[in-house]
Amino acid sequence: MIATQHLITRNEFRMVLRELEGQAGISEVKVRELGELWNQNYLTVVKVDEGQIVLKENGNASSVRVANLEQVVQVEFKSGFRSYQPDLVYGVRP
């Protein structure tokens, strides 16, 4: 059986993150960077710039993660957002 790959372009991913920026409770994300493991928990998007994403675990102000936007290879949304389905892994392509 061949698994279907769900894809999002890096530019679309950046635009979605900017929409989610500072919007706690709308949709949280998990990201996986190249060569790294998935986050254990879903995170809120705090800030997005051209090169990095600042993510924070809700309810834990000290748990902040900075991800290199160019190194993110997969993303998962906790709840549906726009046309993206919850709990599906989306491959981030250049």
N, C-alpha and C positions, 0 to 999 in steps of 0.2 A: 504494500500500500504506500502511495506517495503522499506525504504530508503537504498540505497547502501552506504556502508562506504568505503571510499578510505583510505588506510593505508600506512604509511611509518614507517620503523623501526627506533628506536633512532639512531642506528649506521649509517644508510643511511642518516638520517636527518643531523647528524653531518658532514658527508662527503659532502653533498650538501651545507651546510652552509660554509664549508671551501673553496669550489669552488667559492662561491659567495663573500667570504671575500675580501673587498676592491675593488670590481668590480661594482662600482656604475653604474646604467643604464642597467645592464644585466638583472637582475630580483630582484625586491624588495619583501619583505615578510611581512606578518602579523603573529604574533604568539599569542597564548593564553595559559597562564599558568593555572595550576590547581587552581580553585577557583577565578580566575580573569576574567576580561572582555577582549574582543579583543582590539587591538590597533585601533584607529580611522583611521589612515593613514598607508600606506605601508612604510616600513623602509628598509634602506640599511644595510647590514651586514658589520660592521666595524672590529670586532675581534671575534674570536672563540677560546676558550680554553676548557679544559676538563670539566669544571663546569659551564661556563657561556657564554652568547652571548652578545656582545655590538652592539646595533642597533642605527641608527641615521636617523632622518627624513631629506630627501633631501631638501636643501634650508633653513634649520633651524639648524645651527651649535649648538645651545644651547639645542636642543631637542634630548637628548640621553637617551636610555633606556637600562638597564642591565636586562637580563632574565636568570633565572636559567635553564640550559639546561635539567636537570632531571625533572623539573616541567612543561615543555612545553608539552601540551596534543593535540594541534592542530596547524596546519600551513596552510597558504594560499599563493600562489605565484601570483604576479601581472601579470606576463607574463609567457608563457610556458618556462620551463627549463628542459632540458633532456626529460624524459618521463612524467614529471609532467605538468598537464594542468593548465592554468590560471583560477583564480576565483573558484577553487574547494577546499573544505576544506578537508585536509588530517589529519586523526587521527594519532598521534605519539604513537607508542606502544613500550614497552621495548624490 
